[in-house]
């Protein structure tokens, strides 16, 4: 039987000083503890939002 996946996309918006690595890491750790695996990160534009893409086997 093939694996089935569920997907999740989280947007992290920058503050006045841009994206904060500790905020991104906290978000990744939070979802990792819930069984989500980070598969990709895309920066939308320079100094813009970051999109975090996760997957989890269901």
C-alpha positions as CSV (number, residue, x, y, z in Angstrom):
1,X,0.0,0.0,0.0
2,X,1.3,3.4,-0.9
3,X,1.9,6.1,1.7
4,X,-0.6,8.9,2.1
5,X,0.5,12.4,3.1
6,X,-1.1,15.5,4.6
7,X,0.5,18.9,3.8
8,X,0.7,22.2,5.8
9,X,1.9,25.6,4.7
10,X,2.8,28.3,7.3
11,X,3.5,31.9,6.4
12,X,5.9,33.8,8.6
13,X,5.7,37.6,8.1
14,X,8.7,39.8,8.8
15,X,8.8,42.4,11.5
16,X,10.4,45.8,11.2
17,X,13.9,44.3,11.0
18,X,13.0,41.4,8.6
19,X,12.6,37.7,9.3
20,X,13.8,36.6,12.7
21,X,15.6,33.2,12.7
22,X,14.5,32.4,16.3
23,X,10.9,32.9,15.3
24,X,11.3,30.6,12.3
25,X,13.1,28.0,14.4
26,X,10.3,28.1,17.1
27,X,7.7,27.5,14.4
28,X,9.6,24.6,12.9
29,X,10.2,23.0,16.3
30,X,6.5,23.5,17.3
31,X,5.3,21.6,14.2
32,X,8.1,19.0,14.3
33,X,6.9,18.0,17.8
34,X,3.4,17.5,16.3
35,X,4.9,15.0,13.7
36,X,5.3,17.4,10.8
37,X,8.4,17.3,8.6
38,X,9.7,20.4,7.0
39,X,10.3,19.8,3.3
40,X,10.8,23.3,1.9
41,X,11.1,27.0,2.7
42,X,10.5,29.8,0.1
43,X,11.1,33.5,0.6
44,X,8.4,35.3,-1.3
45,X,10.5,38.5,-2.0
46,X,13.6,40.0,-0.6
47,X,12.8,41.0,3.0
48,X,9.3,39.5,2.6
49,X,7.4,36.6,4.1
50,X,8.7,33.1,4.4
51,X,6.6,30.1,3.5
52,X,7.3,26.9,5.4
53,X,6.1,23.7,3.8
54,X,5.5,20.6,6.0
55,X,4.3,17.1,5.3
56,X,3.1,14.3,7.6
57,X,2.2,10.7,6.9
58,X,-1.5,9.9,7.6
